[in-house]
Amino acid sequence: MTPTFDLQRRAAEEGALIRRRPDLGVLEVAGKDRKSWLNGLVTCDLAPLGPGAGAYGLSVGKTGKIAAELWFVVTTDRVIVAVPGDRLDRIREHFDSHLIMEDAEMSEPLDRGVLAVHGPLSADLVDAARALGADAARIDWTGRGDAALIVAPEG
């Protein structure tokens, strides 16, 4: 094992491994129907999530083919959606084609940085990030129950 890998493994198992995700782009969805509208387009259930909660899901086509992995952070007035950058325009177009009469509005891609956090201290980092004005939520996409996503303005 390389020293770097060993340090990363220890951080993920004993503390918190923080990883920049420049490969992810960010959209925001606002409006009264934002969660119910998104629910019809993704595999996770956003309806019961309140502010500060998050979820991991997939965008799938009519045949069930996976279009993209998605990470969601729910705030009081919007849902933040992190999408692989190479799929961002395609997902935005797909979502927009299903926006008919719902009270939901999707943003253009935003200039936000995304951090993935893994490890038992991830919840502490979510709290710290929120205290500094970032949007963050615990999101279990690893099956370990100790992961989070932090979304903040670049810079």
C-alpha positions as CSV (number, residue, x, y, z in Angstrom):
1,M,0.0,0.0,0.0
2,T,1.3,3.5,-0.8
3,P,1.6,6.0,2.0
4,T,-1.0,8.3,0.4
5,F,-3.5,5.5,0.1
6,D,-2.9,4.4,3.6
7,L,-3.5,8.0,4.9
8,Q,-6.7,8.3,2.9
9,R,-8.0,4.9,4.1
10,R,-7.3,5.9,7.7
11,A,-9.0,9.2,7.3
12,A,-12.1,7.5,5.8
13,E,-12.2,4.9,8.6
14,E,-11.2,7.0,11.6
15,G,-11.8,10.7,10.8
16,A,-12.9,12.3,7.6
17,L,-11.6,12.0,4.1
18,I,-12.4,15.2,2.1
19,R,-12.2,15.0,-1.6
20,R,-12.8,17.8,-4.1
21,R,-15.2,16.8,-6.9
22,P,-14.4,19.2,-9.8
23,D,-16.1,16.6,-12.0
24,L,-19.5,17.6,-10.6
25,G,-21.6,20.5,-11.8
26,V,-24.5,22.1,-9.8
27,L,-28.1,23.1,-10.6
28,E,-30.7,24.5,-8.2
29,V,-34.4,23.8,-8.4
30,A,-36.8,26.3,-6.7
31,G,-40.5,26.6,-6.4
32,K,-43.3,25.1,-4.4
33,D,-43.4,21.8,-6.4
34,R,-39.6,21.3,-6.6
35,K,-39.4,18.1,-4.6
36,S,-42.6,16.4,-6.1
37,W,-41.5,17.4,-9.6
38,L,-38.0,16.0,-9.1
39,N,-39.4,12.8,-7.6
40,G,-40.9,11.9,-10.9
41,L,-37.5,12.2,-12.6
42,V,-35.2,10.4,-10.2
43,T,-34.9,7.1,-8.4
44,C,-34.7,8.5,-4.8
45,D,-37.5,9.8,-2.7
46,L,-37.1,13.5,-2.0
47,A,-40.6,14.2,-0.7
48,P,-40.0,13.4,3.0
49,L,-36.7,15.3,3.1
50,G,-36.6,18.6,5.1
51,P,-34.1,21.4,5.0
52,G,-30.6,20.1,5.7
53,A,-31.3,16.6,4.4
54,G,-29.8,15.0,1.3
55,A,-30.1,12.0,-1.0
56,Y,-28.4,10.1,-3.7
57,G,-30.2,8.9,-6.7
58,L,-30.1,8.2,-10.4
59,S,-31.7,9.8,-13.5
60,V,-32.9,7.1,-15.7
61,G,-34.5,7.1,-19.2
62,K,-37.8,5.4,-20.2
63,T,-36.1,2.1,-20.7
64,G,-34.4,2.2,-17.3
65,K,-30.9,3.1,-18.7
66,I,-29.0,5.2,-16.2
67,A,-28.4,8.7,-17.5
68,A,-26.4,10.0,-14.5
69,E,-25.7,9.7,-10.8
70,L,-27.2,12.6,-8.8
71,W,-26.7,14.0,-5.3
72,F,-29.3,16.2,-3.7
73,V,-29.0,18.8,-0.9
74,V,-32.4,20.1,0.3
75,T,-32.5,23.7,1.7
76,T,-35.5,25.7,3.0
77,D,-36.3,27.1,-0.5
78,R,-34.5,25.0,-3.1
79,V,-33.0,21.7,-3.9
80,I,-29.4,21.6,-5.0
81,V,-28.6,18.9,-7.6
82,A,-25.0,17.8,-8.2
83,V,-24.5,16.2,-11.5
84,P,-21.4,14.8,-13.3
85,G,-20.2,17.7,-15.4
86,D,-20.1,15.8,-18.6
87,R,-23.9,15.0,-18.2
88,L,-25.0,18.3,-16.9
89,D,-26.4,19.8,-20.1
90,R,-28.1,16.5,-21.0
91,I,-29.7,16.2,-17.5
92,R,-30.8,19.8,-17.5
93,E,-32.4,19.4,-20.9
94,H,-34.1,16.1,-19.8
95,F,-35.4,17.7,-16.6
96,D,-36.6,20.8,-18.5
97,S,-38.5,18.7,-21.0
98,H,-40.6,17.4,-18.1
99,L,-41.3,20.8,-16.6
100,I,-44.9,21.6,-17.8
101,M,-47.2,23.1,-15.3
102,E,-45.3,22.5,-12.0
103,D,-44.3,25.4,-9.8
104,A,-40.6,24.6,-10.2
105,E,-37.8,26.6,-11.8
106,M,-34.4,25.2,-12.6
107,S,-31.3,27.3,-12.7
108,E,-28.5,27.5,-15.2
109,P,-25.4,25.6,-14.1
110,L,-23.9,27.4,-11.1
111,D,-20.3,28.2,-10.3
112,R,-20.1,26.0,-7.1
113,G,-17.4,23.8,-5.7
114,V,-18.4,20.3,-4.4
115,L,-16.7,18.3,-1.7
116,A,-17.4,14.7,-0.9
117,V,-16.7,13.7,2.7
118,H,-16.3,10.2,3.9
119,G,-15.8,8.9,7.4
120,P,-17.2,9.0,11.0
121,L,-16.5,12.8,11.3
122,S,-18.5,13.7,8.2
123,A,-21.5,15.0,10.2
124,D,-19.2,17.3,12.1
125,L,-17.9,18.8,8.8
126,V,-21.5,19.2,7.5
127,D,-22.2,21.4,10.6
128,A,-19.0,23.3,10.2
129,A,-19.7,23.9,6.5
130,R,-23.2,25.2,7.2
131,A,-21.8,27.5,9.9
132,L,-19.6,29.0,7.2
133,G,-22.5,29.5,4.8
134,A,-22.2,26.4,2.6
135,D,-25.0,24.0,1.7
136,A,-24.3,20.6,3.1
137,A,-26.0,17.3,3.9
138,R,-25.2,13.8,5.0
139,I,-25.8,11.6,2.0
140,D,-25.2,7.8,2.1
141,W,-24.1,6.8,-1.3
142,T,-21.5,4.4,-0.1
143,G,-23.6,2.1,2.1
144,R,-21.5,2.9,5.1
145,G,-23.8,5.7,6.4
146,D,-20.9,8.1,6.9
147,A,-20.8,10.3,3.8
148,A,-21.7,13.8,3.1
149,L,-21.7,16.4,0.3
150,I,-20.8,20.1,0.7
151,V,-21.6,22.7,-1.9
152,A,-20.2,26.2,-1.7
153,P,-19.3,29.1,-4.0
154,E,-15.9,28.6,-5.6
155,G,-13.0,30.7,-4.2
